[in-house]
Amino acid sequence: MSLRALGSLGFPTRLLKGQDIAQGALLRKQAGGEPYALLVVPGGSAQLKAEALGDAGKRAICDYIRQGGCYLGFCGGAGLALTLPQSRGLGLCPWRRAEYPQRMLHLLSGYVQAEPCPNALTPDWGNHAPSLPVWWPGRFSNSGGDVEVLARYRGPDRDFWIADIALDSVPKRIFEEWKRLYGINLTADFLADTELMVTGRYGKGRYVLSYSHLETPDSSEANAWLVHILKALTCVSAASESVPAWNFLFKRKTPDPGIPPLLSELLSRIRDLVDLAMEHRLFFARTPWLVGWKQGLPGAMCNNLLAATVASCSVLPGREALRFWSESESEITSLVESFFAGAEGYLLAARLMETMHASMTGVMDRGSLVRERDRLFGHPMLGKGILGRLLFLLEEYLYLCIADRGCREVLLLE
């Protein structure tokens, strides 16, 4: 999503892997060029990012910022920059990540009203509270130090959900009844006045950390703030002011004949799997680029695989990408067959479990279902499983496609 946004806004972009950064790519010493103006770190798992970077990569980022570079992190990319236990984070920002008092309160998604704070990195919103998207964000723990707040949460806005419950669909009086009868608070009022976006200095450089995904497609106020930050940090003006809609759930473009046949087949099969889950009311269309899912089901992982496959089918491969695909095709074939052989049965078993739970509790072994989910889909933030390995190979292929073709090909990720 970040890569697509930067490309559609017209910013020159190079996609880097952890090992590239560890080998000095940010400072471009080997190429004899000037250091890059900005490192954008997208959402996802901060832990997996730290593992991909390794100690050398983390040191390289810190050296780059210390010498005058800039860092923009969204969600998991913001979390990576914090001061985390056991040196898992970069320590660019002295703040830590706050824990949620209830796990349910981490399951937030949709739009929030933001309270902007005066700063050169903040557009002039006047008295307006911009509507910004959050997708299962972490929280900052204010530990003091020289950190400036760019925005705070004011409260939930349109299309705001906790897990698979849309707050707009629940009468306000019901929230009070839930608190009184069951001790559950789903109003999200705990967000009010907590920090959403911060910035600070690290050596000669600067970081901007946002738990709002400003790169969200078709999100005008978030996109405008992103453009403002990018210009302030890089002195480069955007070619566009907004990120176009991304409609891969419903817009089903036939892949180009130059795409490897197995990749086209994978796209067809993951679409069929998502359609099956929607037909049985396990998944639903949350946005044109994001499925929603009933709590506990692997909707996030299926959406990741669908998005990666759509993107991979949207860029014609060059020599290196085709070589990698040829070398990996046997493994990919095996993974595809193993995954889809079990995934359809798992989703239908989850539907059956839901149906039987009220009247025939215990007739199905929930532990077996959980183990099968983990074997097939892995963990939404930690990867693994058959899907995790398949996604790793797809992302390597896509990386090589973009490296072959150049950053402008990002515009084709539709």
Secondary structure, DSSP 4 states (H G I P E B T S, - for coil): -HHHHHHHHT-------HHHHHTTTTTTTTTT-PPPS-EEE-SS-HHHHHHHHHHHHHHHHHHHHHTT-EEEEETHHHHHTS--GGG-S--SSS-EEEPPSSGGGG-EEEEEEEEE--STTS---TT---EEEEES--EEE---SSEEEEEEEEEE-TT-EETTEEGGGS-HHHHHHHHHHH----S-GGGTT-EEEEEEEETTEEEEEESS-TT-TT-HHHHHHHHHHHHHHH----S-SSPPP--TTT--PPPPTTS-HHHHHHHHHHHHHHHHHHHTTSEEEEETTEEEE-TTS-HHHHHHHHHHHHHHTTS---HHHHHHHHHHHHHHHHHHHHHHHHHHHHHHHHHHHHHHTTTSTTSS-HHHHHHHHHHHH-BTTTB-HHHHHHHHHHHHHHHHHHHHH-GGGGGG--
